[in-house]
Amino acid sequence: MSDIKYYQPLESIMGNISFLFLAPDLSWTPIKTREHIELLYDKTFSWIEKYYAYTIQKIGEFLKNNRFDFYIFDGLDKRGVQMVREADLSKEKIAFLSSSGSSRRSAQEEGYRAYRKEDISKLIQDCLK
């Protein structure tokens, strides 16, 4: 969760922004996730409308049953591409954000847009404005 700081530029986007976290276990509820982020960053991310937290076993089902305008997958390596396939999400509605060059290349080889975490402003310009 320390990488959430890279998402601060999303505050400039008009619309509702929700965060979905891959939870390590069932104890990570949306409330616990929000409280943890507020503890780390005070009210910096108060603009986030909803938090979701699901384990790897449940996240695919959530993605299939809850559609959003755009998705940013962060730090999931090949699991992110697999989740996208399983949920049947459109490539036009997806971008990957990663500090790992190999993860970005892997997503790009599958036909997805992929950006360095430091380049989230470019992602916003390319995909959300």
N, CA, C and O atoms as CSV, one atom per row, in Angstrom:
chain,resi,resn,atom,element,x,y,z
A,1,MET,N,N,0.800,-1.204,0.000
A,1,MET,CA,C,0.000,0.000,0.000
A,1,MET,C,C,0.839,1.263,0.000
A,1,MET,O,O,0.307,2.359,-0.173
A,2,SER,N,N,2.114,1.126,0.187
A,2,SER,CA,C,2.958,2.319,0.198
A,2,SER,C,C,3.023,2.977,-1.184
A,2,SER,O,O,3.361,4.156,-1.293
A,3,ASP,N,N,2.707,2.232,-2.218
A,3,ASP,CA,C,2.728,2.780,-3.574
A,3,ASP,C,C,1.513,3.646,-3.888
A,3,ASP,O,O,1.452,4.254,-4.957
A,4,ILE,N,N,0.568,3.710,-2.998
A,4,ILE,CA,C,-0.640,4.502,-3.257
A,4,ILE,C,C,-0.304,5.972,-3.494
A,4,ILE,O,O,-1.068,6.687,-4.143
A,5,LYS,N,N,0.818,6.416,-2.978
A,5,LYS,CA,C,1.212,7.827,-3.170
A,5,LYS,C,C,1.285,8.202,-4.647
A,5,LYS,O,O,1.074,9.361,-5.004
A,6,TYR,N,N,1.585,7.224,-5.509
A,6,TYR,CA,C,1.668,7.502,-6.943
A,6,TYR,C,C,0.307,7.877,-7.538
A,6,TYR,O,O,0.239,8.455,-8.622
A,7,TYR,N,N,-0.757,7.551,-6.836
A,7,TYR,CA,C,-2.100,7.798,-7.347
A,7,TYR,C,C,-2.647,9.183,-7.030
A,7,TYR,O,O,-3.752,9.512,-7.461
A,8,GLN,N,N,-1.930,9.981,-6.311
A,8,GLN,CA,C,-2.393,11.313,-5.935
A,8,GLN,C,C,-2.871,12.136,-7.136
A,8,GLN,O,O,-3.872,12.840,-7.005
A,9,PRO,N,N,-2.207,12.087,-8.303
A,9,PRO,CA,C,-2.693,12.876,-9.449
A,9,PRO,C,C,-4.112,12.517,-9.907
A,9,PRO,O,O,-4.741,13.308,-10.610
A,10,LEU,N,N,-4.627,11.350,-9.526
A,10,LEU,CA,C,-5.988,10.995,-9.916
A,10,LEU,C,C,-7.028,11.917,-9.284
A,10,LEU,O,O,-8.170,11.973,-9.741
A,11,GLU,N,N,-6.642,12.628,-8.251
A,11,GLU,CA,C,-7.562,13.554,-7.606
A,11,GLU,C,C,-8.083,14.598,-8.602
A,11,GLU,O,O,-9.183,15.125,-8.435
A,12,SER,N,N,-7.296,14.889,-9.626
A,12,SER,CA,C,-7.685,15.901,-10.605
A,12,SER,C,C,-8.760,15.415,-11.580
A,12,SER,O,O,-9.320,16.217,-12.326
A,13,ILE,N,N,-9.047,14.142,-11.583
A,13,ILE,CA,C,-10.036,13.570,-12.501
A,13,ILE,C,C,-11.440,13.880,-12.000
A,13,ILE,O,O,-11.738,13.711,-10.818
A,14,MET,N,N,-12.280,14.326,-12.888
A,14,MET,CA,C,-13.680,14.558,-12.531
A,14,MET,C,C,-14.402,13.212,-12.579
A,14,MET,O,O,-14.318,12.494,-13.576
A,15,GLY,N,N,-15.089,12.881,-11.534
A,15,GLY,CA,C,-15.835,11.630,-11.499
A,15,GLY,C,C,-15.574,10.875,-10.204
A,15,GLY,O,O,-14.846,11.340,-9.327
A,16,ASN,N,N,-16.171,9.726,-10.110
A,16,ASN,CA,C,-16.035,8.899,-8.922
A,16,ASN,C,C,-14.854,7.949,-9.081
A,16,ASN,O,O,-14.726,7.266,-10.098
A,17,ILE,N,N,-14.008,7.913,-8.083
A,17,ILE,CA,C,-12.838,7.044,-8.128
A,17,ILE,C,C,-12.915,6.073,-6.962
A,17,ILE,O,O,-13.072,6.464,-5.805
A,18,SER,N,N,-12.801,4.799,-7.302
A,18,SER,CA,C,-12.780,3.741,-6.302
A,18,SER,C,C,-11.468,2.995,-6.412
A,18,SER,O,O,-10.880,2.914,-7.491
A,19,PHE,N,N,-11.007,2.450,-5.298
A,19,PHE,CA,C,-9.794,1.653,-5.279
A,19,PHE,C,C,-10.143,0.224,-4.882
A,19,PHE,O,O,-10.856,0.000,-3.904
A,20,LEU,N,N,-9.643,-0.724,-5.634
A,20,LEU,CA,C,-9.792,-2.149,-5.348
A,20,LEU,C,C,-8.416,-2.684,-4.993
A,20,LEU,O,O,-7.482,-2.595,-5.790
A,21,PHE,N,N,-8.295,-3.236,-3.802
A,21,PHE,CA,C,-7.011,-3.766,-3.347
A,21,PHE,C,C,-7.046,-5.281,-3.307
A,21,PHE,O,O,-8.043,-5.887,-2.914
A,22,LEU,N,N,-5.949,-5.877,-3.717
A,22,LEU,CA,C,-5.765,-7.315,-3.582
A,22,LEU,C,C,-5.386,-7.566,-2.131
A,22,LEU,O,O,-4.277,-7.236,-1.709
A,23,ALA,N,N,-6.295,-8.143,-1.375
A,23,ALA,CA,C,-6.087,-8.356,0.059
A,23,ALA,C,C,-5.280,-9.619,0.311
A,23,ALA,O,O,-5.496,-10.639,-0.343
A,24,PRO,N,N,-4.353,-9.554,1.256
A,24,PRO,CA,C,-3.551,-10.745,1.564
A,24,PRO,C,C,-4.360,-11.839,2.259
A,24,PRO,O,O,-4.034,-13.021,2.152
A,25,ASP,N,N,-5.416,-11.440,2.971
A,25,ASP,CA,C,-6.278,-12.413,3.646
A,25,ASP,C,C,-7.636,-11.788,3.908
A,25,ASP,O,O,-7.853,-10.611,3.617
A,26,LEU,N,N,-8.533,-12.564,4.449
A,26,LEU,CA,C,-9.917,-12.115,4.639
A,26,LEU,C,C,-10.073,-11.024,5.698
A,26,LEU,O,O,-11.131,-10.398,5.782
A,27,SER,N,N,-9.053,-10.788,6.498
A,27,SER,CA,C,-9.157,-9.736,7.522
A,27,SER,C,C,-9.114,-8.334,6.917
A,27,SER,O,O,-9.492,-7.369,7.582
A,28,TRP,N,N,-8.665,-8.205,5.680
A,28,TRP,CA,C,-8.578,-6.892,5.024
A,28,TRP,C,C,-9.919,-6.551,4.385
A,28,TRP,O,O,-10.206,-6.933,3.250
A,29,THR,N,N,-10.715,-5.833,5.134
A,29,THR,CA,C,-12.010,-5.362,4.647
A,29,THR,C,C,-11.826,-3.981,4.024
A,29,THR,O,O,-10.771,-3.369,4.192
A,30,PRO,N,N,-12.833,-3.480,3.309
A,30,PRO,CA,C,-12.735,-2.113,2.798
A,30,PRO,C,C,-12.526,-1.089,3.920
A,30,PRO,O,O,-11.774,-0.131,3.744
A,31,ILE,N,N,-13.173,-1.278,5.057
A,31,ILE,CA,C,-13.020,-0.338,6.177
A,31,ILE,C,C,-11.594,-0.380,6.717
A,31,ILE,O,O,-10.988,0.663,6.962
A,32,LYS,N,N,-11.066,-1.569,6.901
A,32,LYS,CA,C,-9.690,-1.698,7.399
A,32,LYS,C,C,-8.709,-1.090,6.406
A,32,LYS,O,O,-7.742,-0.442,6.808
A,33,THR,N,N,-8.946,-1.290,5.126
A,33,THR,CA,C,-8.073,-0.738,4.090
A,33,THR,C,C,-8.095,0.787,4.137
A,33,THR,O,O,-7.038,1.419,4.116
A,34,ARG,N,N,-9.284,1.386,4.201
A,34,ARG,CA,C,-9.399,2.843,4.284
A,34,ARG,C,C,-8.700,3.367,5.539
A,34,ARG,O,O,-7.953,4.342,5.472
A,35,GLU,N,N,-8.937,2.730,6.669
A,35,GLU,CA,C,-8.315,3.168,7.921
A,35,GLU,C,C,-6.789,3.085,7.847
A,35,GLU,O,O,-6.095,3.969,8.348
A,36,HIS,N,N,-6.274,2.041,7.231
A,36,HIS,CA,C,-4.827,1.880,7.091
A,36,HIS,C,C,-4.235,3.002,6.232
A,36,HIS,O,O,-3.196,3.570,6.568
A,37,ILE,N,N,-4.900,3.308,5.136
A,37,ILE,CA,C,-4.417,4.368,4.244
A,37,ILE,C,C,-4.517,5.732,4.932
A,37,ILE,O,O,-3.613,6.559,4.803
A,38,GLU,N,N,-5.596,5.967,5.653
A,38,GLU,CA,C,-5.722,7.235,6.385
A,38,GLU,C,C,-4.676,7.356,7.484
A,38,GLU,O,O,-4.197,8.454,7.770
A,39,LEU,N,N,-4.324,6.243,8.096
A,39,LEU,CA,C,-3.271,6.248,9.111
A,39,LEU,C,C,-1.925,6.614,8.480
A,39,LEU,O,O,-1.149,7.376,9.056
A,40,LEU,N,N,-1.659,6.072,7.305
A,40,LEU,CA,C,-0.397,6.341,6.622
A,40,LEU,C,C,-0.339,7.741,6.011
A,40,LEU,O,O,0.709,8.386,6.036
A,41,TYR,N,N,-1.462,8.212,5.463
A,41,TYR,CA,C,-1.459,9.438,4.653
A,41,TYR,C,C,-2.415,10.512,5.144
A,41,TYR,O,O,-2.685,11.468,4.417
A,42,ASP,N,N,-2.930,10.380,6.354
A,42,ASP,CA,C,-3.879,11.321,6.928
A,42,ASP,C,C,-5.093,11.398,6.000
A,42,ASP,O,O,-5.663,10.359,5.666
A,43,LYS,N,N,-5.496,12.563,5.585
A,43,LYS,CA,C,-6.682,12.709,4.723
A,43,LYS,C,C,-6.310,12.954,3.266
A,43,LYS,O,O,-7.136,13.434,2.490
A,44,THR,N,N,-5.094,12.634,2.892
A,44,THR,CA,C,-4.617,12.880,1.533
A,44,THR,C,C,-5.512,12.230,0.485
A,44,THR,O,O,-5.698,12.778,-0.602
A,45,PHE,N,N,-6.058,11.079,0.804
A,45,PHE,CA,C,-6.857,10.344,-0.177
A,45,PHE,C,C,-8.346,10.357,0.157
A,45,PHE,O,O,-9.059,9.406,-0.164
A,46,SER,N,N,-8.813,11.406,0.786
A,46,SER,CA,C,-10.223,11.512,1.152
A,46,SER,C,C,-11.133,11.607,-0.078
A,46,SER,O,O,-12.341,11.405,0.038
A,47,TRP,N,N,-10.577,11.907,-1.237
A,47,TRP,CA,C,-11.340,12.020,-2.474
A,47,TRP,C,C,-11.732,10.658,-3.059
A,47,TRP,O,O,-12.532,10.600,-3.992
A,48,ILE,N,N,-11.187,9.583,-2.531
A,48,ILE,CA,C,-11.549,8.245,-3.016
A,48,ILE,C,C,-12.948,7.919,-2.510
A,48,ILE,O,O,-13.202,7.931,-1.306
A,49,GLU,N,N,-13.845,7.628,-3.433
A,49,GLU,CA,C,-15.238,7.397,-3.058
A,49,GLU,C,C,-15.423,6.076,-2.309
A,49,GLU,O,O,-16.021,6.047,-1.233
A,50,LYS,N,N,-14.912,4.987,-2.879
A,50,LYS,CA,C,-15.096,3.670,-2.268
A,50,LYS,C,C,-13.795,2.887,-2.298
A,50,LYS,O,O,-12.969,3.030,-3.200
A,51,TYR,N,N,-13.647,2.061,-1.283
A,51,TYR,CA,C,-12.545,1.098,-1.231
A,51,TYR,C,C,-13.144,-0.295,-1.297
A,51,TYR,O,O,-14.189,-0.569,-0.707
A,52,TYR,N,N,-12.468,-1.162,-2.022
A,52,TYR,CA,C,-12.828,-2.574,-2.073
A,52,TYR,C,C,-11.566,-3.365,-1.750
A,52,TYR,O,O,-10.459,-2.948,-2.091
A,53,ALA,N,N,-11.735,-4.496,-1.098
A,53,ALA,CA,C,-10.593,-5.360,-0.788
A,53,ALA,C,C,-11.044,-6.812,-0.895
A,53,ALA,O,O,-11.957,-7.248,-0.194
A,54,TYR,N,N,-10.392,-7.547,-1.781
A,54,TYR,CA,C,-10.725,-8.951,-1.995
A,54,TYR,C,C,-9.451,-9.771,-2.128
A,54,TYR,O,O,-8.415,-9.279,-2.574
A,55,THR,N,N,-9.552,-11.016,-1.736
A,55,THR,CA,C,-8.430,-11.943,-1.909
A,55,THR,C,C,-8.363,-12.357,-3.373
A,55,THR,O,O,-9.296,-12.116,-4.139
A,56,ILE,N,N,-7.267,-12.972,-3.749
A,56,ILE,CA,C,-7.077,-13.422,-5.130
A,56,ILE,C,C,-8.194,-14.375,-5.551
A,56,ILE,O,O,-8.559,-14.424,-6.726
A,57,GLN,N,N,-8.735,-15.128,-4.602
A,57,GLN,CA,C,-9.804,-16.068,-4.924
A,57,GLN,C,C,-11.115,-15.361,-5.261
A,57,GLN,O,O,-11.933,-15.921,-5.991
A,58,LYS,N,N,-11.340,-14.154,-4.758
A,58,LYS,CA,C,-12.610,-13.452,-4.946
A,58,LYS,C,C,-12.549,-12.258,-5.888
A,58,LYS,O,O,-13.587,-11.757,-6.322
A,59,ILE,N,N,-11.366,-11.806,-6.203
A,59,ILE,CA,C,-11.246,-10.576,-6.985
A,59,ILE,C,C,-11.785,-10.742,-8.411
A,59,ILE,O,O,-12.386,-9.816,-8.954
A,60,GLY,N,N,-11.578,-11.893,-9.009
A,60,GLY,CA,C,-12.088,-12.135,-10.358
A,60,GLY,C,C,-13.602,-12.056,-10.417
A,60,GLY,O,O,-14.166,-11.463,-11.336
A,61,GLU,N,N,-14.249,-12.649,-9.444
A,61,GLU,CA,C,-15.714,-12.615,-9.361
A,61,GLU,C,C,-16.199,-11.172,-9.194
A,61,GLU,O,O,-17.173,-10.759,-9.824
A,62,PHE,N,N,-15.512,-10.417,-8.345
A,62,PHE,CA,C,-15.872,-9.014,-8.157
A,62,PHE,C,C,-15.768,-8.257,-9.481
A,62,PHE,O,O,-16.674,-7.501,-9.832
A,63,LEU,N,N,-14.679,-8.449,-10.215
A,63,LEU,CA,C,-14.489,-7.747,-11.488
A,63,LEU,C,C,-15.557,-8.125,-12.509
A,63,LEU,O,O,-15.989,-7.278,-13.291
A,64,LYS,N,N,-15.985,-9.376,-12.512
A,64,LYS,CA,C,-17.029,-9.805,-13.448
A,64,LYS,C,C,-18.369,-9.156,-13.135
A,64,LYS,O,O,-19.137,-8.833,-14.040
A,65,ASN,N,N,-18.643,-8.967,-11.860
A,65,ASN,CA,C,-19.956,-8.506,-11.424
A,65,ASN,C,C,-20.052,-7.001,-11.168
A,65,ASN,O,O,-21.144,-6.492,-10.912
A,66,ASN,N,N,-18.949,-6.296,-11.232
A,66,ASN,CA,C,-18.937,-4.856,-10.960
A,66,ASN,C,C,-18.122,-4.164,-12.047
A,66,ASN,O,O,-16.896,-4.271,-12.079
A,67,ARG,N,N,-18.801,-3.467,-12.921
A,67,ARG,CA,C,-18.125,-2.817,-14.040
A,67,ARG,C,C,-17.840,-1.348,-13.725
A,67,ARG,O,O,-18.634,-0.662,-13.082
A,68,PHE,N,N,-16.683,-0.890,-14.200
A,68,PHE,CA,C,-16.253,0.492,-14.009
A,68,PHE,C,C,-15.884,1.076,-15.360
A,68,PHE,O,O,-15.727,0.341,-16.335
A,69,ASP,N,N,-15.743,2.399,-15.423
A,69,ASP,CA,C,-15.404,3.068,-16.679
A,69,ASP,C,C,-13.973,2.794,-17.119
A,69,ASP,O,O,-13.689,2.705,-18.313
A,70,PHE,N,N,-13.069,2.661,-16.141
A,70,PHE,CA,C,-11.663,2.442,-16.463
A,70,PHE,C,C,-10.994,1.711,-15.311
A,70,PHE,O,O,-11.385,1.861,-14.154
A,71,TYR,N,N,-9.984,0.920,-15.641
A,71,TYR,CA,C,-9.268,0.124,-14.645
A,71,TYR,C,C,-7.772,0.385,-14.754
A,71,TYR,O,O,-7.221,0.427,-15.854
A,72,ILE,N,N,-7.126,0.559,-13.622
A,72,ILE,CA,C,-5.669,0.631,-13.576
A,72,ILE,C,C,-5.212,-0.528,-12.699
A,72,ILE,O,O,-5.550,-0.601,-11.517
A,73,PHE,N,N,-4.454,-1.417,-13.285
A,73,PHE,CA,C,-3.918,-2.559,-12.538
A,73,PHE,C,C,-2.486,-2.236,-12.148
A,73,PHE,O,O,-1.679,-1.823,-12.982
A,74,ASP,N,N,-2.186,-2.425,-10.892
A,74,ASP,CA,C,-0.896,-2.020,-10.339
A,74,ASP,C,C,-0.175,-3.202,-9.702
A,74,ASP,O,O,-0.715,-3.880,-8.828
A,75,GLY,N,N,1.042,-3.434,-10.152
A,75,GLY,CA,C,1.938,-4.373,-9.491
A,75,GLY,C,C,1.470,-5.807,-9.410
A,75,GLY,O,O,1.791,-6.498,-8.443
A,76,LEU,N,N,0.740,-6.272,-10.371
A,76,LEU,CA,C,0.208,-7.631,-10.308
A,76,LEU,C,C,0.943,-8.602,-11.214
A,76,LEU,O,O,0.591,-9.781,-11.273
A,77,ASP,N,N,1.953,-8.127,-11.919
A,77,ASP,CA,C,2.690,-8.967,-12.862
A,77,ASP,C,C,1.709,-9.660,-13.805
A,77,ASP,O,O,0.769,-9.035,-14.297
A,78,LYS,N,N,1.924,-10.920,-14.049
A,78,LYS,CA,C,1.062,-11.646,-14.995
A,78,LYS,C,C,-0.308,-11.952,-14.409
A,78,LYS,O,O,-1.237,-12.268,-15.152
A,79,ARG,N,N,-0.452,-11.864,-13.087
A,79,ARG,CA,C,-1.768,-12.094,-12.477
A,79,ARG,C,C,-2.775,-11.062,-12.949
A,79,ARG,O,O,-3.952,-11.378,-13.119
A,80,GLY,N,N,-2.329,-9.835,-13.163
A,80,GLY,CA,C,-3.232,-8.782,-13.630
A,80,GLY,C,C,-3.809,-9.096,-14.985
A,80,GLY,O,O,-5.014,-8.954,-15.195
A,81,VAL,N,N,-2.966,-9.524,-15.917
A,81,VAL,CA,C,-3.432,-9.884,-17.256
A,81,VAL,C,C,-4.403,-11.049,-17.161
A,81,VAL,O,O,-5.416,-11.068,-17.860
A,82,GLN,N,N,-4.111,-12.011,-16.312
A,82,GLN,CA,C,-4.997,-13.163,-16.136
A,82,GLN,C,C,-6.355,-12.735,-15.575
A,82,GLN,O,O,-7.393,-13.219,-16.027
A,83,MET,N,N,-6.349,-11.829,-14.593
A,83,MET,CA,C,-7.606,-11.330,-14.021
A,83,MET,C,C,-8.443,-10.617,-15.074
A,83,MET,O,O,-9.662,-10.778,-15.122
A,84,VAL,N,N,-7.787,-9.834,-15.910
A,84,VAL,CA,C,-8.484,-9.100,-16.973
A,84,VAL,C,C,-9.148,-10.084,-17.930
A,84,VAL,O,O,-10.306,-9.907,-18.307
A,85,ARG,N,N,-8.421,-11.107,-18.315
A,85,ARG,CA,C,-8.974,-12.117,-19.230
A,85,ARG,C,C,-10.180,-12.815,-18.603
A,85,ARG,O,O,-11.227,-12.959,-19.235
A,86,GLU,N,N,-10.019,-13.245,-17.357
A,86,GLU,CA,C,-11.091,-13.974,-16.684
A,86,GLU,C,C,-12.341,-13.121,-16.509
A,86,GLU,O,O,-13.455,-13.640,-16.583
A,87,ALA,N,N,-12.175,-11.833,-16.281
A,87,ALA,CA,C,-13.318,-10.941,-16.089
A,87,ALA,C,C,-13.870,-10.421,-17.415
A,87,ALA,O,O,-14.892,-9.736,-17.438
A,88,ASP,N,N,-13.195,-10.747,-18.517
A,88,ASP,CA,C,-13.608,-10.324,-19.853
A,88,ASP,C,C,-13.730,-8.799,-19.944
A,88,ASP,O,O,-14.748,-8.269,-20.388
A,89,LEU,N,N,-12.671,-8.110,-19.512
A,89,LEU,CA,C,-12.642,-6.650,-19.555
A,89,LEU,C,C,-12.032,-6.188,-20.880
A,89,LEU,O,O,-11.112,-6.816,-21.402
A,90,SER,N,N,-12.541,-5.112,-21.401
A,90,SER,CA,C,-12.075,-4.563,-22.670
A,90,SER,C,C,-10.674,-3.954,-22.519
A,90,SER,O,O,-10.408,-3.239,-21.553
A,91,LYS,N,N,-9.798,-4.234,-23.455
A,91,LYS,CA,C,-8.432,-3.687,-23.426
A,91,LYS,C,C,-8.429,-2.161,-23.469
A,91,LYS,O,O,-7.521,-1.530,-22.927
A,92,GLU,N,N,-9.418,-1.571,-24.098
A,92,GLU,CA,C,-9.479,-0.112,-24.189
A,92,GLU,C,C,-9.740,0.536,-22.834
A,92,GLU,O,O,-9.468,1.724,-22.658
A,93,LYS,N,N,-10.258,-0.220,-21.882
A,93,LYS,CA,C,-10.603,0.324,-20.562
A,93,LYS,C,C,-9.550,-0.005,-19.512
A,93,LYS,O,O,-9.807,0.129,-18.316
A,94,ILE,N,N,-8.369,-0.434,-19.946
A,94,ILE,CA,C,-7.373,-0.923,-18.995
A,94,ILE,C,C,-6.008,-0.321,-19.258
A,94,ILE,O,O,-5.600,-0.126,-20.403
A,95,ALA,N,N,-5.311,-0.031,-18.164
A,95,ALA,CA,C,-3.887,0.307,-18.226
A,95,ALA,C,C,-3.206,-0.356,-17.034
A,95,ALA,O,O,-3.801,-0.532,-15.970
A,96,PHE,N,N,-1.973,-0.710,-17.238
A,96,PHE,CA,C,-1.178,-1.296,-16.163
A,96,PHE,C,C,-0.154,-0.271,-15.701
A,96,PHE,O,O,0.417,0.467,-16.504
A,97,LEU,N,N,0.063,-0.243,-14.415
A,97,LEU,CA,C,1.017,0.671,-13.792
A,97,LEU,C,C,1.991,-0.182,-13.000
A,97,LEU,O,O,1.580,-0.943,-12.125
A,98,SER,N,N,3.287,-0.062,-13.300
A,98,SER,CA,C,4.256,-0.917,-12.626
A,98,SER,C,C,5.632,-0.268,-12.592
A,98,SER,O,O,6.022,0.450,-13.514
A,99,SER,N,N,6.345,-0.529,-11.532
A,99,SER,CA,C,7.725,-0.066,-11.451
A,99,SER,C,C,8.670,-1.080,-12.094
A,99,SER,O,O,9.859,-0.807,-12.253
A,100,SER,N,N,8.153,-2.230,-12.458
A,100,SER,CA,C,8.955,-3.298,-13.060
A,100,SER,C,C,8.860,-3.238,-14.586
A,100,SER,O,O,7.773,-3.322,-15.159
A,101,GLY,N,N,10.006,-3.093,-15.221
A,101,GLY,CA,C,10.040,-3.068,-16.683
A,101,GLY,C,C,9.515,-4.354,-17.289
A,101,GLY,O,O,8.845,-4.316,-18.321
A,102,SER,N,N,9.803,-5.491,-16.675
A,102,SER,CA,C,9.343,-6.769,-17.222
A,102,SER,C,C,7.823,-6.892,-17.136
A,102,SER,O,O,7.197,-7.465,-18.028
A,103,SER,N,N,7.230,-6.361,-16.078
A,103,SER,CA,C,5.763,-6.393,-15.953
A,103,SER,C,C,5.119,-5.522,-17.015
A,103,SER,O,O,4.118,-5.909,-17.617
A,104,ARG,N,N,5.691,-4.345,-17.250
A,104,ARG,CA,C,5.147,-3.462,-18.285
A,104,ARG,C,C,5.268,-4.111,-19.657
A,104,ARG,O,O,4.319,-4.095,-20.441
A,105,ARG,N,N,6.424,-4.677,-19.946
A,105,ARG,CA,C,6.619,-5.341,-21.245
A,105,ARG,C,C,5.642,-6.497,-21.419
A,105,ARG,O,O,5.084,-6.684,-22.500
A,106,SER,N,N,5.436,-7.265,-20.371
A,106,SER,CA,C,4.516,-8.396,-20.431
A,106,SER,C,C,3.104,-7.932,-20.767
A,106,SER,O,O,2.436,-8.541,-21.602
A,107,ALA,N,N,2.645,-6.862,-20.128
A,107,ALA,CA,C,1.308,-6.319,-20.409
A,107,ALA,C,C,1.247,-5.776,-21.835
A,107,ALA,O,O,0.261,-5.998,-22.538
A,108,GLN,N,N,2.289,-5.070,-22.266
A,108,GLN,CA,C,2.315,-4.509,-23.613
A,108,GLN,C,C,2.319,-5.608,-24.673
A,108,GLN,O,O,1.687,-5.459,-25.719
A,109,GLU,N,N,3.014,-6.695,-24.416
A,109,GLU,CA,C,3.024,-7.817,-25.361
A,109,GLU,C,C,1.642,-8.430,-25.529
A,109,GLU,O,O,1.341,-9.022,-26.566
A,110,GLU,N,N,0.804,-8.289,-24.511
A,110,GLU,CA,C,-0.574,-8.786,-24.570
A,110,GLU,C,C,-1.528,-7.749,-25.172
A,110,GLU,O,O,-2.725,-8.007,-25.297
A,111,GLY,N,N,-0.996,-6.569,-25.547
A,111,GLY,CA,C,-1.805,-5.542,-26.193
A,111,GLY,C,C,-2.396,-4.504,-25.256
A,111,GLY,O,O,-3.308,-3.774,-25.643
A,112,TYR,N,N,-1.895,-4.424,-24.034
A,112,TYR,CA,C,-2.400,-3.458,-23.062
A,112,TYR,C,C,-1.465,-2.253,-22.970
A,112,TYR,O,O,-0.279,-2.348,-23.286
A,113,ARG,N,N,-2.010,-1.134,-22.540
A,113,ARG,CA,C,-1.179,0.027,-22.241
A,113,ARG,C,C,-0.535,-0.209,-20.885
A,113,ARG,O,O,-1.166,-0.743,-19.973
A,114,ALA,N,N,0.719,0.188,-20.759
A,114,ALA,CA,C,1.434,0.003,-19.491
A,114,ALA,C,C,2.363,1.192,-19.268
A,114,ALA,O,O,3.020,1.669,-20.193
A,115,TYR,N,N,2.404,1.658,-18.024
A,115,TYR,CA,C,3.151,2.855,-17.660
A,115,TYR,C,C,3.980,2.605,-16.399
A,115,TYR,O,O,3.651,1.754,-15.572
A,116,ARG,N,N,5.046,3.361,-16.282
A,116,ARG,CA,C,5.805,3.375,-15.029
A,116,ARG,C,C,4.955,4.109,-13.993
A,116,ARG,O,O,4.189,5.011,-14.333
A,117,LYS,N,N,5.095,3.721,-12.741
A,117,LYS,CA,C,4.314,4.380,-11.689
A,117,LYS,C,C,4.559,5.879,-11.666
A,117,LYS,O,O,3.644,6.655,-11.390
A,118,GLU,N,N,5.773,6.289,-11.950
A,118,GLU,CA,C,6.113,7.709,-11.951
A,118,GLU,C,C,5.428,8.459,-13.091
A,118,GLU,O,O,5.383,9.689,-13.088
A,119,ASP,N,N,4.901,7.727,-14.056
A,119,ASP,CA,C,4.281,8.334,-15.236
A,119,ASP,C,C,2.755,8.313,-15.190
A,119,ASP,O,O,2.103,8.307,-16.234
A,120,ILE,N,N,2.193,8.303,-14.006
A,120,ILE,CA,C,0.729,8.252,-13.911
A,120,ILE,C,C,0.085,9.483,-14.556
A,120,ILE,O,O,-1.033,9.390,-15.062
A,121,SER,N,N,0.758,10.620,-14.547
A,121,SER,CA,C,0.203,11.805,-15.209
A,121,SER,C,C,0.041,11.559,-16.711
A,121,SER,O,O,-0.932,12.020,-17.307
A,122,LYS,N,N,0.972,10.844,-17.322
A,122,LYS,CA,C,0.859,10.488,-18.744
A,122,LYS,C,C,-0.307,9.521,-18.945
A,122,LYS,O,O,-1.063,9.656,-19.908
A,123,LEU,N,N,-0.459,8.555,-18.050
A,123,LEU,CA,C,-1.587,7.632,-18.120
A,123,LEU,C,C,-2.896,8.423,-18.063
A,123,LEU,O,O,-3.803,8.166,-18.855
A,124,ILE,N,N,-3.003,9.359,-17.158
A,124,ILE,CA,C,-4.205,10.183,-17.032
A,124,ILE,C,C,-4.468,10.937,-18.329
A,124,ILE,O,O,-5.599,10.964,-18.814
A,125,GLN,N,N,-3.440,11.542,-18.886
A,125,GLN,CA,C,-3.576,12.305,-20.142
A,125,GLN,C,C,-4.001,11.400,-21.294
A,125,GLN,O,O,-4.885,11.755,-22.073
A,126,ASP,N,N,-3.368,10.223,-21.400
A,126,ASP,CA,C,-3.645,9.308,-22.502
A,126,ASP,C,C,-4.998,8.613,-22.398
A,126,ASP,O,O,-5.653,8.364,-23.411
A,127,CYS,N,N,-5.410,8.305,-21.186
A,127,CYS,CA,C,-6.550,7.414,-21.008
A,127,CYS,C,C,-7.788,8.028,-20.362
A,127,CYS,O,O,-8.897,7.535,-20.565
A,128,LEU,N,N,-7.614,9.089,-19.595
A,128,LEU,CA,C,-8.724,9.554,-18.772
A,128,LEU,C,C,-9.170,10.982,-19.050
A,128,LEU,O,O,-10.090,11.474,-18.397
A,129,LYS,N,N,-8.543,11.652,-19.997
A,129,LYS,CA,C,-8.960,13.038,-20.281
A,129,LYS,C,C,-9.438,13.153,-21.695
A,129,LYS,O,O,-9.832,14.236,-22.128
